[in-house]
């Protein structure tokens, strides 16, 4: 069995199209098709539903795909382990982070690359559910997400910090002279919020339900960058994790206020698949995470 044939299968399952999968692998389409046929012949099971166009994997193909992810991940970990003995840590770290966590990503990736200059990092934006799937099928090395709201399974974790929430609103609005507002008061504003598919939104909705408030959110987005654009250009208000404060304070005519009654918090952490041994790049990131002082980096007073 050639490792490359397993890579062909992974690419085909991801792209769901023979030509695109071949392009992603840097080979001609007949080469990819023949490689998958050889894999089927060697294993003795059909892997791909054979029709005029790609229709998906057979039940046996789905099982082969799961093993393909594991085998490729283990091979890449082995290559990193052996390469580390010769050249120091070399490899690619794929880190998935939910959008609410993106401001803290540089506090992990920068010291990692500083300590291991031959490591490269790919940061993906994923929901918490997508992070779970990606850790399960070994397509990411680590995930940055909530640990205590909708906890992940089959992972080992490292707590990083406690997230709390702030209201970002117009400096000339009804709360201009305030340093804090209640969640009930925040619900009266015109809010731009993340879509309900995002865990951060589900957390915020849960807090509003606790206080018996129904927020007005005429605009929803899948990206907090879009939310911030509405704050900057449209005069909207938003509820954001406190780690976004350095990104929104420079915006014109904006203030950042503490949210109280209640003062809600959630635990943020790093998760890696429960594997032994860990891939060297994931192990290195965990070591960085154990020493990083994220709370200190964002310990600034709220307000202008």
C-alpha positions as CSV (number, residue, x, y, z in Angstrom):
1,X,0.0,0.0,0.0
2,X,1.4,3.4,-1.0
3,X,1.0,6.3,1.3
4,X,0.3,8.5,-1.7
5,X,-2.7,6.4,-2.6
6,X,-4.2,7.2,0.8
7,X,-3.5,10.9,0.2
8,X,-5.4,10.6,-3.1
9,X,-8.4,9.2,-1.2
10,X,-8.3,11.9,1.5
11,X,-8.1,14.6,-1.2
12,X,-11.0,13.0,-3.1
13,X,-13.2,12.9,0.0
14,X,-12.4,16.5,0.7
15,X,-12.8,17.9,-2.8
16,X,-15.7,15.6,-3.8
17,X,-14.5,15.9,-7.4
18,X,-11.8,13.8,-9.2
19,X,-10.3,16.6,-11.2
20,X,-10.0,19.0,-8.2
21,X,-8.6,16.2,-6.0
22,X,-6.0,15.4,-8.7
23,X,-5.1,19.1,-8.9
24,X,-4.7,19.4,-5.1
25,X,-2.4,16.4,-5.2
26,X,-0.4,17.7,-8.1
27,X,-1.1,14.8,-10.4
28,X,-3.1,14.0,-13.5
29,X,-6.7,12.8,-12.9
30,X,-5.9,9.3,-14.4
31,X,-3.0,8.9,-12.0
32,X,-5.3,9.7,-9.0
33,X,-8.1,7.4,-10.3
34,X,-5.6,4.5,-10.9
35,X,-4.1,5.0,-7.4
36,X,-7.5,4.6,-5.8
37,X,-8.3,1.6,-8.0
38,X,-5.0,0.0,-6.8
39,X,-6.0,0.7,-3.2
40,X,-9.4,-1.0,-3.8
41,X,-7.7,-4.0,-5.4
42,X,-5.2,-4.4,-2.5
43,X,-7.9,-4.1,0.2
44,X,-10.5,-6.1,-1.7
45,X,-13.3,-3.6,-1.2
46,X,-14.9,-0.9,-3.4
47,X,-14.1,2.5,-2.0
48,X,-15.7,5.0,-4.3
49,X,-19.2,4.8,-5.7
50,X,-18.5,4.3,-9.4
51,X,-20.8,6.5,-11.6
52,X,-20.3,9.2,-14.2
53,X,-19.5,11.7,-11.5
54,X,-18.2,11.4,-8.0
55,X,-21.1,10.2,-5.8
56,X,-19.3,9.6,-2.5
57,X,-17.7,6.7,-0.7
58,X,-19.0,3.3,-0.1
59,X,-19.5,2.1,3.5
60,X,-16.2,0.3,3.2
61,X,-14.6,3.4,1.7
62,X,-15.7,5.5,4.7
63,X,-13.8,3.1,7.0
64,X,-10.7,3.2,4.8
65,X,-10.9,7.0,4.8
66,X,-10.9,7.0,8.6
67,X,-7.8,4.8,8.7
68,X,-6.2,6.9,5.9
69,X,-6.4,10.0,8.1
70,X,-4.8,8.2,11.0
71,X,-2.1,6.6,9.0
72,X,-1.1,9.8,7.2
73,X,-1.1,11.7,10.5
74,X,1.0,9.0,12.2
75,X,3.5,9.1,9.3
76,X,3.8,12.9,9.4
77,X,4.3,12.7,13.2
78,X,7.0,10.1,12.7
79,X,8.7,12.3,10.1
80,X,8.6,15.2,12.5
81,X,10.0,13.1,15.3
82,X,12.9,11.7,13.3
83,X,13.6,15.1,11.7
84,X,13.7,16.8,15.1
85,X,16.8,14.6,16.0
86,X,18.6,15.9,12.9
87,X,17.5,19.4,12.2
88,X,15.3,20.5,15.2
89,X,11.6,20.6,15.0
90,X,10.4,20.9,11.4
91,X,6.8,20.6,10.2
92,X,3.5,22.3,9.8
93,X,1.1,22.9,12.6
94,X,-2.6,23.2,11.7
95,X,-4.5,25.1,14.5
96,X,-8.2,25.5,14.3
97,X,-9.8,28.3,16.4
98,X,-13.4,29.4,16.8
99,X,-13.8,33.1,15.7
100,X,-14.1,34.4,19.3
101,X,-10.6,33.1,20.0
102,X,-8.7,34.7,17.1
103,X,-7.3,37.7,19.0
104,X,-5.3,35.4,21.3
105,X,-3.9,33.1,18.5
106,X,-0.7,35.3,18.1
107,X,0.1,34.7,21.8
108,X,0.5,31.0,20.9
109,X,1.8,31.0,17.4
110,X,4.5,33.7,17.8
111,X,6.4,32.0,20.6
112,X,6.0,28.7,18.9
113,X,7.7,30.0,15.7
114,X,10.3,31.9,17.6
115,X,11.3,28.8,19.5
116,X,11.1,26.6,16.4
117,X,11.9,28.7,13.3
118,X,11.4,25.7,10.9
119,X,7.8,25.2,11.9
120,X,5.1,26.8,9.8
121,X,1.5,27.4,11.1
122,X,-1.8,27.3,9.3
123,X,-4.7,28.9,11.3
124,X,-8.2,27.8,10.4
125,X,-11.5,29.4,11.5
126,X,-13.9,26.7,12.6
127,X,-16.9,26.2,14.8
128,X,-16.5,24.1,17.9
129,X,-18.3,21.2,16.2
130,X,-16.0,21.4,13.3
131,X,-13.0,21.4,15.6
132,X,-14.3,18.2,17.2
133,X,-14.6,16.6,13.8
134,X,-11.2,17.8,12.7
135,X,-9.4,16.5,15.8
136,X,-11.2,13.2,15.4
137,X,-10.0,12.8,11.8
138,X,-6.5,14.2,12.4
139,X,-6.9,17.1,9.9
140,X,-5.9,19.6,12.6
141,X,-3.2,19.3,15.2
142,X,-4.9,21.4,17.9
143,X,-8.1,23.4,18.5
144,X,-8.7,26.6,20.5
145,X,-12.2,26.7,21.9
146,X,-14.4,26.7,25.0
147,X,-13.8,24.0,27.5
148,X,-16.7,24.2,29.9
149,X,-19.8,25.2,27.8
150,X,-20.0,22.4,25.2
151,X,-16.9,20.4,26.0
152,X,-15.0,18.4,23.4
153,X,-14.5,14.6,23.7
154,X,-11.5,12.4,23.2
155,X,-9.1,15.2,23.8
156,X,-6.5,16.4,26.3
157,X,-6.8,20.1,27.1
158,X,-4.8,23.0,28.6
159,X,-6.7,25.8,30.2
160,X,-5.6,29.2,28.9
161,X,-7.8,31.9,30.4
162,X,-11.4,32.9,31.5
163,X,-13.3,34.8,28.9
164,X,-15.7,37.6,29.9
165,X,-17.8,39.9,27.8
166,X,-18.0,43.6,27.0
167,X,-20.5,45.8,25.2
168,X,-19.1,47.9,22.3
169,X,-21.3,50.8,21.5
170,X,-21.4,54.4,20.3
171,X,-19.6,56.9,22.4
172,X,-22.5,59.3,21.9
173,X,-25.2,56.7,22.7
174,X,-27.4,56.3,25.8
175,X,-24.5,54.8,27.9
176,X,-22.0,57.5,27.0
177,X,-21.1,58.3,30.6
178,X,-21.2,54.8,31.9
179,X,-18.4,52.3,32.7
180,X,-20.7,49.3,32.8
181,X,-24.2,48.2,31.7
182,X,-26.4,45.3,32.6
183,X,-27.3,42.6,30.2
184,X,-30.9,43.7,30.3
185,X,-29.8,47.2,29.3
186,X,-27.7,45.9,26.5
187,X,-30.7,44.0,25.1
188,X,-32.4,47.3,24.3
189,X,-29.7,48.3,21.7
190,X,-29.5,47.4,18.0
191,X,-27.0,44.6,18.0
192,X,-25.0,42.9,15.4
193,X,-24.2,39.4,16.6
194,X,-22.7,36.1,15.5
195,X,-24.9,33.5,13.9
196,X,-26.7,31.0,16.1
197,X,-24.4,28.2,14.7
198,X,-21.5,29.7,16.7
199,X,-21.0,28.7,20.3
200,X,-20.2,32.3,21.3
201,X,-23.6,33.3,20.2
202,X,-25.2,30.4,22.0
203,X,-23.4,31.5,25.2
204,X,-24.6,35.1,24.9
205,X,-28.2,34.0,24.1
206,X,-28.1,31.8,27.2
207,X,-27.1,34.7,29.4
208,X,-29.9,36.9,28.0
209,X,-32.4,34.1,28.8
210,X,-31.1,33.9,32.4
211,X,-32.0,37.6,32.9
212,X,-35.3,37.4,31.0
213,X,-34.2,39.6,28.1
214,X,-34.7,39.3,24.4
215,X,-32.0,41.1,22.4
216,X,-32.6,42.9,19.1
217,X,-30.2,41.5,16.5
218,X,-31.4,42.5,13.0
219,X,-28.0,41.5,11.5
220,X,-26.1,38.2,12.2
221,X,-22.7,37.2,10.8
222,X,-20.5,34.2,10.6
223,X,-17.4,36.3,11.2
224,X,-16.5,38.7,14.0
225,X,-14.7,40.8,11.5
226,X,-18.1,41.5,9.9
227,X,-19.4,42.4,13.4
228,X,-16.6,44.8,14.0
229,X,-17.2,46.4,10.5
230,X,-20.8,47.1,11.5
231,X,-19.5,48.7,14.7
232,X,-17.1,50.9,12.8
233,X,-19.1,51.8,9.8
234,X,-22.7,51.4,10.7
235,X,-23.1,52.6,14.2
236,X,-24.1,49.2,15.6
237,X,-23.5,47.8,19.0
238,X,-22.1,44.3,19.7
239,X,-21.2,42.0,22.6
240,X,-17.7,40.7,22.2
241,X,-15.2,38.7,24.2
242,X,-13.0,41.0,26.3
243,X,-10.0,39.9,24.1
244,X,-11.4,42.0,21.3
245,X,-10.9,45.2,23.2
246,X,-7.5,46.1,21.6
247,X,-9.1,45.7,18.2
248,X,-12.2,47.9,18.7
249,X,-10.9,50.6,21.0
250,X,-9.1,52.4,18.1
251,X,-12.4,52.6,16.2
252,X,-13.9,56.2,16.0
253,X,-16.8,57.1,18.3
254,X,-16.7,53.8,20.2
255,X,-16.7,52.9,23.9
256,X,-16.2,49.5,25.5
257,X,-18.2,48.9,28.7
258,X,-18.2,46.0,31.2
259,X,-21.3,43.8,31.2
260,X,-22.7,43.0,34.6
261,X,-25.7,41.4,36.3
262,X,-24.4,38.8,35.7
263,X,-20.6,39.0,35.3
264,X,-20.4,35.9,33.1
265,X,-17.3,33.9,32.3
266,X,-16.3,30.8,30.3
267,X,-13.1,28.8,30.2
268,X,-11.0,28.9,27.1
269,X,-8.4,26.3,26.3
270,X,-6.3,24.4,23.9
271,X,-7.4,20.9,22.9
272,X,-5.4,18.2,21.1
273,X,-6.5,14.7,20.1
274,X,-5.9,12.1,22.8
275,X,-3.0,10.3,21.0
276,X,0.2,8.8,22.4
277,X,2.7,9.9,21.4
278,X,1.5,13.3,20.5
279,X,2.7,14.8,17.1
280,X,5.8,16.8,17.9
281,X,4.3,20.1,16.7
282,X,1.2,19.6,18.9
283,X,3.5,18.7,21.8
284,X,5.5,21.9,21.3
285,X,2.3,24.0,21.1
286,X,1.1,22.5,24.4
287,X,4.4,23.4,26.0
288,X,3.9,27.0,24.9
289,X,0.3,27.0,26.1
290,X,1.4,26.0,29.6
291,X,3.6,29.1,30.0
292,X,1.7,31.8,28.1
293,X,0.1,34.6,30.2
294,X,-2.9,35.5,28.2
295,X,-4.8,37.2,31.1
296,X,-1.8,39.5,31.6
297,X,-1.9,40.5,27.9
298,X,-5.5,41.6,28.1
299,X,-5.5,43.0,31.7
300,X,-6.4,46.6,30.7
301,X,-9.2,48.8,32.1
302,X,-12.4,48.9,30.1
303,X,-13.4,52.1,28.4
304,X,-11.9,54.6,26.0
